[in-house]
Amino acid sequence: MIARRSPDEIEAIRAACQIVSRVHGALAERIAPGVSTAILDELAEETIRSHGADPAFKGYHGFPASICASVNDEAVHGFPRPDPLQEGDVLCVDVGVRLNGWFGDGAFTLAVGELAADVERLLRATQQALGAGVRAAVADKHLSDISHAVETIANEAGVTVIQEYGGHGIGRELHEEPHIPNHGAPGRGPRLQVGQVIAIEPIFSLGAPEVVVDEDGWTTRTKDGSAAAHFEHTVAITKEGPRMLTEPRTATIAAAG
């Protein structure tokens, strides 16, 4: 069952998503060589709580932090740690917020200093795939139209979809129905309806699609050690078209979405 939300409920989700956006902005200003992801996690929690909200990830099935901070070959669910970021690292930050019983979720990937050309291509393609997925989130289209739009960008850019993970519904819970794969043929699955709220999140790598999970039970990295990237928006399906509830963090994301 895919929940449909009233306009007031969508506004409540958007309020949580606005805090996600503020956290993204605060962290983006601090990310630099020499800064640790543990410091970024502290800043994220301070920012979330200063807005009267709670970090949605902290304690979720035992997750120990307020953000997922995934570096280089870590695709998702990386633990923040005290090691300083290095020039040339790729950092994905995923942020979840709970406000008055409603959830918001969003992620971005950022270069730490200068990147190699192929890694820049990966980040650009993942951003573009997010935009394509958002544009496909239109009432009466099929769920897999989002999946196909995301996969098409990956194929065109010569990067790889990490298939174990994808988007999801969101609202009263952080993860709700439906699961939204980042690959697949168009025209399949349930039709999208006005009032549904979903998180669209392409996760790509430069190499093979296989991933492995570290002994911590969370940190998921590419099996071949290739760089990974991850972007995410929470989106409401409206009569006027898809509405991003997590406001764009930068102009490039706005252009992609």
C-alpha positions in Angstrom: 0.0 0.0 0.0 1.5 3.3 -1.1 0.3 6.1 1.1 -1.3 9.3 -0.3 -0.8 12.4 1.7 -3.0 15.5 2.1 -1.6 18.9 1.2 -1.2 19.6 4.9 0.7 16.4 5.4 2.9 17.2 2.5 3.7 20.5 4.1 4.6 18.7 7.3 7.0 16.4 5.4 8.4 19.5 3.6 9.2 21.1 7.0 11.4 18.1 7.9 12.9 18.2 4.4 13.8 21.9 4.8 15.9 21.0 7.8 17.6 18.4 5.7 18.4 21.1 3.2 19.8 23.4 5.9 22.0 20.6 7.1 23.3 20.0 3.6 24.2 23.6 3.3 26.0 23.8 6.6 28.0 20.7 5.9 28.9 21.7 2.3 30.5 24.9 3.7 32.7 22.8 6.1 33.8 20.0 3.8 37.5 20.4 3.0 40.7 18.5 3.3 41.6 18.0 6.9 38.1 18.0 8.2 36.8 14.8 9.7 33.4 13.3 9.0 33.0 12.9 12.8 33.1 16.7 13.0 30.5 16.9 10.2 28.3 14.5 12.1 28.4 16.7 15.2 27.5 19.8 13.1 24.6 17.9 11.5 23.2 16.9 14.8 23.6 20.4 16.3 21.8 21.9 13.2 19.0 19.4 13.3 18.3 19.8 17.0 18.5 23.6 16.8 15.4 23.5 14.6 13.5 21.4 17.1 13.9 18.1 15.2 15.7 14.8 15.7 18.3 13.0 13.6 16.3 10.2 11.9 19.3 8.0 11.4 20.6 8.0 15.0 19.6 4.8 16.6 17.7 3.6 13.5 18.2 -0.2 13.7 21.3 0.6 15.8 22.9 3.1 13.4 25.3 5.1 15.7 25.3 8.6 14.0 23.2 11.4 12.7 24.5 11.2 9.1 25.8 8.5 6.8 29.2 9.7 5.6 30.5 7.5 2.8 34.0 8.1 1.4 35.4 7.0 -2.0 34.5 3.4 -2.5 31.8 3.5 0.3 28.5 3.5 -1.6 26.1 4.0 1.3 25.8 3.8 5.1 29.3 4.8 6.0 30.0 5.7 9.7 31.4 9.1 10.5 34.9 8.8 11.8 37.8 11.0 13.2 40.1 10.4 10.2 40.6 13.7 8.3 39.3 13.9 4.7 42.1 14.0 2.1 42.5 16.0 -1.1 40.8 14.1 -3.9 38.3 12.2 -1.7 34.7 11.8 -2.7 32.3 12.2 0.2 28.6 11.3 0.1 26.5 12.7 3.0 23.0 11.3 3.6 20.8 13.1 6.1 17.5 12.1 7.6 15.3 14.3 9.9 12.2 13.6 12.0 10.0 16.6 12.8 6.7 16.3 14.6 6.4 12.7 13.6 7.2 13.3 9.9 10.4 12.4 8.0 12.6 14.0 5.4 15.6 12.4 3.6 18.2 13.7 1.2 21.8 13.0 0.1 24.5 14.7 -1.9 28.1 13.8 -3.0 30.8 16.4 -3.0 34.4 16.5 -4.1 37.0 17.2 -1.5 39.4 19.3 -3.5 40.3 18.4 -7.1 39.0 15.1 -8.6 40.1 13.0 -11.5 38.1 13.4 -14.7 36.4 10.0 -14.5 35.2 10.7 -10.9 33.9 14.0 -12.0 31.9 12.2 -14.7 30.5 9.9 -12.1 29.3 12.7 -9.9 27.8 14.6 -12.8 26.0 11.5 -14.1 24.5 10.7 -10.6 23.2 14.2 -10.3 21.8 14.1 -13.7 20.1 10.8 -13.0 18.5 12.3 -9.9 17.1 15.0 -12.1 15.8 12.5 -14.7 14.2 10.4 -11.9 12.5 13.5 -10.5 11.1 14.5 -13.8 9.7 11.1 -14.3 7.7 11.2 -11.0 4.5 12.3 -12.6 1.0 11.2 -11.8 -0.3 8.3 -14.0 3.2 7.3 -15.0 4.4 3.9 -13.7 6.8 3.5 -10.8 9.4 1.9 -13.1 9.5 5.0 -15.3 11.5 6.5 -12.6 13.8 3.5 -12.5 14.3 3.5 -16.2 15.0 7.3 -16.3 17.8 6.8 -13.7 19.3 3.8 -15.4 19.3 5.5 -18.8 21.5 8.3 -17.6 23.9 5.7 -16.1 24.1 3.8 -19.3 24.7 7.0 -21.4 27.5 8.1 -19.0 29.2 4.8 -18.9 28.8 4.3 -15.1 27.2 1.5 -13.2 24.0 1.2 -11.2 24.5 -0.3 -7.7 21.3 -2.4 -7.8 21.0 -3.5 -4.2 19.7 -0.1 -3.1 17.2 2.4 -4.4 14.5 4.9 -3.5 11.5 4.5 -1.2 8.4 6.0 0.1 8.6 8.3 3.1 6.3 10.1 5.5 5.3 8.8 8.9 8.3 6.3 8.6 11.7 6.9 7.2 11.3 4.0 4.7 7.8 3.2 3.4 6.4 1.5 0.4 7.3 1.5 -2.5 10.9 0.4 -3.1 12.1 2.2 -6.2 14.9 0.4 -8.0 17.4 2.5 -10.0 17.1 0.1 -13.0 14.5 -1.6 -15.0 12.2 -1.4 -18.0 9.6 1.5 -18.2 5.8 1.0 -17.9 5.8 -1.4 -15.0 4.6 -1.4 -11.5 1.9 0.7 -9.9 0.8 4.0 -11.4 2.0 7.1 -9.5 -0.8 9.1 -7.9 -1.1 12.6 -6.6 -0.3 12.8 -2.9 2.4 10.2 -2.9 5.8 11.2 -1.4 8.9 9.3 -2.4 12.7 9.6 -2.0 14.5 9.2 -5.3 18.2 8.2 -4.9 20.5 7.0 -7.7 23.6 5.3 -6.4 26.3 4.7 -9.1 29.8 3.5 -9.3 32.7 3.7 -11.8 33.3 0.0 -11.7 31.4 -3.2 -11.2 28.0 -3.2 -9.5 28.8 -5.7 -6.7 29.1 -4.4 -3.2 30.3 -5.8 0.2 29.3 -4.9 3.7 32.0 -4.2 6.3 32.1 -6.0 9.7 30.2 -3.1 11.3 27.1 -4.4 9.5 26.4 -1.0 7.8 29.3 0.4 5.7 28.7 -0.8 2.1 31.5 -0.4 -0.4 32.1 -1.4 -4.0 33.7 -4.8 -4.2 36.3 -3.7 -6.7 37.2 -0.5 -4.8 35.8 1.9 -7.4 34.4 5.3 -6.5 30.7 5.6 -5.8 28.3 8.5 -5.7 24.8 9.0 -4.3 22.2 11.8 -4.6 18.7 12.0 -3.2 15.7 14.2 -3.1 12.4 13.7 -1.3 9.6 14.4 -3.9 5.9 14.9 -3.7 3.7 14.0 -6.7 1.3 16.8 -7.3 -1.2 17.8 -10.0 1.3 20.4 -11.2 4.1 17.8 -11.4 6.9 16.6 -9.2 7.7 18.9 -6.3 11.1 18.6 -4.6 10.6 19.0 -0.8 14.3 18.9 -0.1 15.3 22.2 -1.7 18.3 22.2 -4.0 21.6 22.5 -2.1 23.4 24.1 -5.0 22.6 25.5 -8.4 24.0 22.4 -10.1 21.5 20.2 -8.2 18.7 22.6 -9.1 19.7 22.4 -12.8 19.8 18.6 -12.5 16.4 18.4 -10.9 
